[in-house]
Amino acid sequence: MVTPGDIKNWIESGLEGAHVEIDGDGHHFNAVIISPLFEGKSRVAQHQLVYAALGDKMKAEIHALSMRTMTPEEWRRERGE
């Protein structure tokens, strides 16, 4: 069974400099992904980068992934820093 830690490692390995927070029950996962690579990209393009990092795992191993993608600046603003 896929764990949140597995998905975290896969995304961080495929997206240089990314910070990933994941929770889930083995079937449905929620992710917050912060990456400087998202700068200047639409949400769709950001999600495409995440899907590319996961590769075929989205087809076979991960059944449902809900994600929020943010740049480091967006993340700092959200946290009130």
N, C-alpha and C positions, 0 to 999 in steps of 0.2 A: 504494500500500500504506500502511496506517495504521502510524504509528510510536508508540513509547512517548511521545515528546514531544507528539504530537498529542493523545493521550488525556489526558495531564497537563494540557495547556492547556485542553481542553474541560471537564474536571472543575473545575479552578481557576476558570475563567470562570463556571461555573454554581453554584459553592458559595463564596460570599464568605468569605474568610479561611482557606480550606483549604490545607493543605500536602499535596502528592501526590508519591509515589515510585512509578515504574512501570518494570517491565522486561518484555521479551517478544520474540518472534521474528517479529512481523507477523501472526500468527494467534492465538496464545495469549498473554495478558498477565496479569501479577500486579501488583496495586496495594496500596499502603498509603496510606490516606487519613486525614488528621488534620484534624478540623474542630470548632470550638466549637459549630456547629449540631447536632452529634450529642449534646450534653449532654442527659441525661434521656430519650433515645430508645432503643428496643430496637434490636438489630442489624438486624432486618428493616426497621424504619423508617429506619435509617441508610442501608442499601443502597438503599432506595427513593429517598432524596434523591440518591444518586449516579446512579441510573438516570434520574431526572428531569433531572439536569444534563446527562447524555449524550443524552437525547431519542431521536430516531429512529436515532442512530448505533449504538445497541445492536442494532438490527434489521438494518441494512444494512452497516455498516463494521467493527464489532467482532464477531469470531466467538466469542471466549471470553475472559471477564474474571473472574479470581479476585481477590477483594478482602478486605482486612482494614480495618475502619473503627475509629477510636479518637477519643476526645476528647483535647484537649491534655494534660489531667491523666493519662489512661491512658498516653499516649505518654511523658510524663516519667517515670512510674513504671516503665514497661518498660525505659527506658534507664538507670534507677538514679539519676535526678537528684533 
